[in-house]
């Protein structure tokens, strides 16, 4: 996009080449490496930024990558979660990050749970915010075709006024181009949904990292009944439900940020 709808003031921008892919990432906060670092895996869109991470910067060094095929990172021929996992192992080695706390939201929660299950020695604690990847009969995906385009944003946010700067009711061509690129990449990750689901179940069965699940009570994208599915798969996990909470939970609801940070710092 020609002009970002969010501020990156106070964040430091980095570029790292990983196996030929230009990977853009930001950091903010305490500059101590290792266990004082917290990585955030974003979901299927970067349009809303990561200004919420300022709230954690006094306690941890926040590391905020844009996945390849998203945001400012370069395109990559990735067609599965496995491709992203292999990439991120190389990425963390490239930036010298050995052990850290990991947070993931929506699609990023799927990524984060998978990464933590496969690389437990690297992850101190795990927070999953309305993660994607599991199913429940009472929590179907929204039928976007039946919803007016100007109301799609209300699937993700509780307050139309809050989301307006990030997702206008009538977005321009730059915004639409970014959304199309990222949506295409997100759908490509789950091009084989049955195989992706089966792999996630196998990974979750091995997940032993201390875990917190955070969910919005009013999430319309990934509704609350899905929390129960995750608790079945990760029986040792703690959980917090944010009253009135939306899908963009960390961005829109300070209570979600506070609950997640309390868990990470305990």
DOZASE-825488 format. One line per field, with one value per residue (C-alpha): chain; residue in one letter; residue number from 0; y, x, z. Coordinates in Angstrom, 1 decimal. Example, Ala and Ser with C-alpha at 12.3 -4.5 7.8 and 13.67 -1.06 7.14 Angstrom:
BEGIN
cadena: [A A]
residuo: [a s]
num: [0 1]
py: [-4.5 -1.1]
px: [12.3 13.7]
pz: [7.8 7.1]
END
This chain:
BEGIN
cadena: [A A A A A A A A A A A A A A A A A A A A A A A A A A A A A A A A A A A A A A A A A A A A A A A A A A A A A A A A A A A A A A A A A A A A A A A A A A A A A A A A A A A A A A A A A A A A A A A A A A A A A A A A A A A A A A A A A A A A A A A A A A A A A A A A A A A A A A A A A A A A A A A A A A A A A A A A A A A A A A A A A A A A A A A A A A A A A A A A A A A A A A A A A A A A A A A A A A A A A A A A A A A A A A A A A A A A A A A A A A A A A A A A A A A A A A A A A A A A A A A A A A A A A A A A A A A A A A A A A A A A A A A A A A]
residuo: [x x x x x x x x x x x x x x x x x x x x x x x x x x x x x x x x x x x x x x x x x x x x x x x x x x x x x x x x x x x x x x x x x x x x x x x x x x x x x x x x x x x x x x x x x x x x x x x x x x x x x x x x x x x x x x x x x x x x x x x x x x x x x x x x x x x x x x x x x x x x x x x x x x x x x x x x x x x x x x x x x x x x x x x x x x x x x x x x x x x x x x x x x x x x x x x x x x x x x x x x x x x x x x x x x x x x x x x x x x x x x x x x x x x x x x x x x x x x x x x x x x x x x x x x x x x x x x x x x x x x x x x x x x]
num: [0 1 2 3 4 5 6 7 8 9 10 11 12 13 14 15 16 17 18 19 20 21 22 23 24 25 26 27 28 29 30 31 32 33 34 35 36 37 38 39 40 41 42 43 44 45 46 47 48 49 50 51 52 53 54 55 56 57 58 59 60 61 62 63 64 65 66 67 68 69 70 71 72 73 74 75 76 77 78 79 80 81 82 83 84 85 86 87 88 89 90 91 92 93 94 95 96 97 98 99 100 101 102 103 104 105 106 107 108 109 110 111 112 113 114 115 116 117 118 119 120 121 122 123 124 125 126 127 128 129 130 131 132 133 134 135 136 137 138 139 140 141 142 143 144 145 146 147 148 149 150 151 152 153 154 155 156 157 158 159 160 161 162 163 164 165 166 167 168 169 170 171 172 173 174 175 176 177 178 179 180 181 182 183 184 185 186 187 188 189 190 191 192 193 194 195 196 197 198 199 200 201 202 203 204 205 206 207 208 209 210 211 212 213 214 215 216 217 218 219 220 221 222 223 224 225 226 227 228 229 230 231 232 233 234 235 236 237 238 239 240 241 242 243 244 245 246 247 248 249 250 251 252 253 254 255 256 257 258 259 260 261 262 263 264 265]
py: [0.0 3.5 4.8 2.6 3.1 2.4 3.9 2.1 4.8 3.2 0.0 -0.9 -2.4 -5.2 -7.3 -10.8 -13.0 -16.6 -19.2 -16.5 -15.0 -11.4 -11.5 -8.2 -8.0 -5.4 -5.3 -3.1 -3.2 -4.6 -5.6 -8.7 -11.9 -15.4 -15.9 -12.2 -12.2 -12.8 -13.6 -12.8 -14.7 -12.6 -14.1 -14.0 -10.2 -7.4 -4.5 -3.7 -3.6 -4.4 -1.2 -3.3 -4.7 -1.3 -2.4 -5.3 -3.5 -2.6 -6.3 -8.2 -7.6 -8.0 -9.6 -9.2 -10.8 -10.5 -14.0 -14.5 -13.7 -11.2 -7.5 -6.3 -9.7 -11.1 -13.7 -17.3 -20.6 -21.8 -24.1 -25.6 -25.1 -27.3 -24.8 -22.0 -24.1 -25.0 -21.3 -20.1 -22.6 -21.0 -17.5 -17.8 -19.2 -16.3 -13.7 -15.6 -16.4 -19.7 -19.6 -17.4 -17.0 -17.4 -15.8 -16.5 -15.3 -16.9 -18.5 -17.4 -19.5 -22.5 -21.7 -21.1 -24.3 -26.3 -24.6 -25.1 -28.8 -29.5 -27.3 -27.5 -26.8 -23.3 -22.3 -21.1 -20.4 -20.3 -18.1 -18.9 -16.2 -17.5 -19.9 -21.4 -25.0 -27.0 -27.6 -27.6 -28.2 -25.1 -22.9 -22.8 -20.3 -17.2 -17.3 -14.1 -14.4 -13.7 -10.7 -7.3 -6.4 -3.3 -5.5 -8.1 -6.1 -6.6 -10.3 -9.4 -6.4 -5.4 -1.7 -0.3 3.0 1.2 -0.8 2.0 3.3 -0.2 -1.6 1.2 0.5 1.3 0.5 1.8 -0.2 -0.4 -1.9 -4.3 -5.5 -6.2 -8.1 -10.1 -11.1 -12.1 -13.9 -15.9 -16.9 -17.8 -20.1 -21.7 -22.8 -25.0 -26.0 -29.6 -29.1 -32.8 -33.3 -30.0 -30.9 -34.4 -33.0 -30.4 -33.1 -35.1 -32.1 -31.0 -34.5 -33.9 -30.3 -30.0 -26.3 -24.3 -22.8 -20.2 -20.0 -16.6 -16.2 -13.5 -14.2 -12.6 -13.8 -14.1 -15.4 -18.3 -18.6 -19.5 -23.2 -23.8 -23.0 -26.3 -28.2 -26.7 -27.5 -31.2 -31.3 -29.4 -30.6 -28.9 -25.4 -22.6 -20.4 -16.9 -15.7 -11.9 -10.6 -9.1 -9.9 -9.9 -11.8 -9.1 -9.6 -8.3 -5.2 -4.2 -5.4 -4.3 -7.0 -9.7 -8.1 -7.9 -11.6 -12.8 -10.7 -11.9 -15.5 -14.9 -13.0 -15.3]
px: [0.0 1.2 0.4 0.0 -3.1 -1.2 1.9 5.3 6.8 9.1 9.4 12.7 12.3 14.6 15.1 16.6 17.3 16.2 16.9 16.5 13.3 13.4 11.7 10.7 10.2 10.0 11.0 10.3 11.0 13.7 16.8 17.6 17.8 16.6 13.9 13.2 12.0 8.4 7.6 4.2 2.7 0.0 -3.1 -4.3 -4.0 -1.6 -3.9 -4.3 -0.7 0.7 0.4 -0.9 2.6 3.6 1.7 4.2 7.4 8.3 8.4 9.7 11.4 8.6 9.6 6.9 7.6 5.5 5.1 6.4 3.6 2.2 2.7 6.2 7.8 8.6 6.6 7.6 6.4 4.9 1.9 1.5 2.0 5.1 6.7 6.3 7.6 10.7 11.2 10.7 13.3 15.8 14.5 15.1 18.5 19.3 18.4 20.1 16.9 17.3 14.5 11.5 7.9 5.5 2.1 -0.1 -3.5 -6.0 -3.9 -0.9 -2.2 -2.2 1.3 2.4 0.9 2.5 5.9 5.8 4.8 7.7 10.3 9.5 13.1 12.8 9.5 9.2 5.5 2.7 -0.3 -2.9 -5.4 -8.5 -6.4 -7.5 -7.3 -9.9 -13.6 -16.9 -20.4 -21.7 -18.9 -19.0 -17.0 -18.9 -20.6 -19.0 -21.0 -24.2 -22.8 -22.6 -18.9 -19.1 -20.0 -17.2 -15.1 -17.6 -16.9 -13.5 -14.2 -16.8 -16.7 -17.1 -15.5 -12.5 -11.8 -12.6 -9.0 -7.7 -10.5 -12.6 -16.2 -15.2 -11.5 -9.3 -7.3 -4.1 -6.0 -7.8 -4.6 -3.0 -6.0 -6.2 -2.5 -2.8 -6.1 -4.7 -1.7 -3.8 -6.1 -3.1 -1.9 -5.0 -5.5 -5.7 -7.9 -8.2 -4.5 -3.9 -6.4 -5.0 -1.5 -2.6 -4.2 -1.0 1.0 -1.3 -1.2 2.6 2.3 3.6 4.6 2.7 -0.2 -2.9 -5.9 -7.5 -10.9 -13.4 -16.9 -18.4 -15.9 -17.8 -14.9 -13.9 -16.8 -16.4 -17.4 -14.0 -12.3 -13.7 -12.1 -8.7 -9.0 -9.8 -6.6 -4.4 -5.8 -3.1 -3.9 -5.3 -8.0 -9.5 -12.7 -12.9 -16.4 -17.7 -14.4 -14.0 -11.6 -9.0 -8.7 -5.2 -5.8 -9.2 -9.4 -6.9 -8.2 -6.9 -3.5 -3.4 -4.4 -1.9 1.0 0.2 0.5 3.7 5.4 4.2]
pz: [0.0 -0.8 2.7 5.8 7.8 11.0 12.7 12.8 15.0 17.6 15.6 13.8 10.4 9.2 6.1 6.2 3.2 4.0 1.3 -1.4 0.1 1.3 4.8 6.4 10.1 12.9 16.5 19.4 23.1 25.4 23.3 25.3 23.2 24.0 26.7 26.8 23.2 22.0 18.3 16.9 13.9 12.3 10.6 7.0 6.7 7.6 6.9 10.6 11.5 15.0 17.0 19.9 20.4 22.0 25.1 25.6 24.7 28.3 29.2 26.2 22.9 20.3 17.0 14.3 11.0 7.9 6.5 3.0 0.5 3.1 3.8 2.8 2.6 -0.8 -2.7 -2.2 -3.8 -0.5 -0.8 2.7 6.4 6.1 3.7 6.2 9.1 7.2 6.3 9.9 11.2 8.8 9.7 13.4 12.8 10.5 13.1 15.9 17.9 19.9 22.5 22.8 23.6 20.6 20.0 17.0 15.9 13.5 10.7 12.7 15.6 13.3 12.4 16.0 17.4 14.6 15.1 18.9 18.5 16.1 17.8 21.6 22.7 21.2 22.7 26.3 26.3 23.6 23.2 20.6 19.9 18.1 16.1 12.9 11.7 13.7 13.0 15.0 13.6 15.5 14.2 10.3 8.4 7.4 4.0 2.6 -0.6 1.3 3.2 1.5 0.8 3.0 6.0 5.6 8.0 10.7 10.7 12.1 14.3 16.9 16.2 12.7 13.8 15.2 12.0 9.5 9.2 8.6 6.5 5.0 4.0 0.4 0.1 -2.7 -5.2 -3.2 -0.2 -2.5 -4.1 -0.7 0.5 -2.7 -2.5 1.1 0.8 -2.1 0.0 3.0 0.9 -0.7 2.7 3.1 -0.6 0.7 3.7 4.7 4.7 6.5 9.2 9.8 10.1 12.6 14.7 14.8 15.7 18.5 20.0 20.6 21.9 25.5 25.7 28.3 26.3 26.7 24.4 24.1 22.4 21.7 23.0 19.8 17.2 14.0 11.9 14.2 16.6 20.3 20.1 18.4 21.7 23.1 20.2 20.9 24.6 23.7 21.6 24.1 27.4 29.5 28.0 30.0 28.4 28.6 26.9 26.3 26.8 23.5 21.9 18.1 15.8 15.8 19.5 20.3 18.2 19.3 23.0 25.6 27.9 25.5 25.4 29.2 29.7 27.1 28.6 32.1 31.0 29.1 32.0 34.9]
END
